[in-house]
Amino acid sequence: MSEACIILTTTNSEATTRAVVDRLLADRLAACLQVLPIRSFYVWKGETEEDGEQLLLIKARRADFAAIEAAIRAVHDYETPEVLCLDVAAGSAGYLSWLMEITQRGTGATT
């Protein structure tokens, strides 16, 4: 298994999406974020809800999960934001190497 992971979170506004993206990239906690439009159906406080949201796929280091969760919570407007971590079992060596290089905080590494 690699040291990489994909973290999922959702937002319901462009402002929150940009805040999450900007924070994680500036802090070098993510190498890449992808944003996809989705429709979510869920139960919240006893009521069935349906919302248009944006799903963020965050490519990061597994060891940074706690810092990523804290960063998301700091800028997110949801009471209980989704923050799920999926470990990457395998991936292309070049991509995983790039991910590890980009997320070395404080090094100024670039590709």
WOQUI-V369755 format. One record per pair of residues at least 6 apart in sequence whose C-alpha atoms are under 8 Angstrom apart, sorted by sequence separation. I is the first residue (numbers start at 1). J is the second residue. D is the distance in Angstrom with one decimal. If there is no record, write none. Layout:
((I;J;D) (I;J;D))
//
This chain:
((11;17;6.0) (24;30;5.5) (25;31;7.0) (42;48;5.7) (43;49;5.9) (25;32;7.8) (41;48;7.2) (42;49;5.3) (102;109;6.1) (41;49;5.6) (42;50;6.7) (73;81;7.2) (101;109;6.4) (102;110;6.4) (40;49;7.9) (41;50;4.5) (101;110;7.5) (102;111;7.8) (40;50;5.5) (41;51;6.7) (39;50;7.0) (40;51;5.3) (21;33;6.9) (39;51;5.7) (40;52;6.3) (39;52;4.6) (40;53;6.7) (98;111;7.6) (38;52;6.0) (39;53;5.9) (69;83;6.5) (37;52;7.3) (38;53;5.4) (37;53;6.0) (38;54;5.7) (37;54;4.6) (38;55;6.5) (36;54;5.4) (37;55;6.3) (35;54;6.2) (36;55;5.1) (35;55;5.6) (36;56;6.6) (65;85;7.3) (34;55;8.0) (35;56;4.7) (34;56;5.6) (35;57;6.5) (33;56;6.4) (34;57;5.1) (62;85;7.9) (33;57;5.5) (34;58;6.7) (33;58;4.6) (62;87;7.1) (32;58;6.1) (33;59;6.2) (31;58;7.8) (32;59;5.3) (30;58;6.3) (31;59;5.7) (32;60;7.6) (30;59;5.6) (31;60;6.0) (30;60;4.7) (29;60;6.4) (30;61;7.6) (29;61;7.6) (29;64;6.7) (17;54;7.6) (29;67;7.7) (61;99;7.8) (12;51;7.7) (17;56;7.9) (29;68;6.4) (60;99;6.9) (61;100;7.0) (12;52;6.6) (13;53;7.4) (59;99;7.4) (60;100;7.9) (12;53;4.5) (13;54;7.7) (11;53;5.5) (12;54;6.2) (61;103;7.2) (10;53;6.3) (11;54;5.3) (60;103;7.1) (10;54;5.4) (11;55;6.8) (24;68;7.1) (10;55;4.6) (11;56;7.9) (9;55;6.0) (10;56;5.9) (8;55;7.0) (9;56;5.3) (24;71;7.1) (8;56;5.7) (9;57;7.1) (23;71;7.0) (7;56;7.9) (8;57;5.2) (7;57;5.9) (8;58;6.3) (6;57;6.3) (7;58;4.9) (20;71;7.5) (6;58;5.3) (7;59;6.6) (20;72;5.9) (6;59;4.8) (7;60;7.4) (5;59;6.1) (6;60;6.2) (4;59;7.3) (5;60;5.5) (20;75;6.4) (4;60;5.7) (5;61;5.7) (19;75;6.2) (20;76;7.3) (4;61;4.6) (5;62;5.2) (19;76;7.8) (3;61;5.9) (4;62;5.4) (7;65;8.0) (3;62;5.7) (16;75;6.9) (3;63;7.5) (16;76;6.0) (16;77;7.1) (11;76;7.7) (11;78;7.9) (32;99;8.0) (31;99;5.4) (30;99;8.0) (31;100;7.9) (10;81;7.2) (31;102;5.5) (9;81;7.0) (10;82;6.3) (30;102;7.7) (31;103;5.8) (9;82;5.0) (30;103;6.0) (8;82;7.1) (9;83;5.0) (28;102;6.8) (29;103;5.6) (8;83;5.6) (9;84;6.8) (28;103;5.0) (7;83;6.6) (8;84;5.1) (28;104;6.9) (29;105;7.4) (7;84;5.4) (8;85;6.5) (28;105;5.4) (7;85;4.4) (8;86;8.0) (27;105;7.1) (6;85;5.9) (7;86;6.1) (5;85;6.5) (6;86;5.2) (5;86;5.5) (6;87;6.4) (5;87;4.4) (6;88;6.9) (4;87;6.5) (5;88;5.0) (3;87;7.9) (4;88;5.6) (2;87;7.8) (3;88;7.4) (1;87;7.9) (2;88;6.0) (1;88;6.6) (2;89;5.9) (1;89;4.5) (2;90;6.0) (1;90;5.9) (2;91;7.8) (4;96;7.1) (4;99;7.7) (4;100;7.8))
//
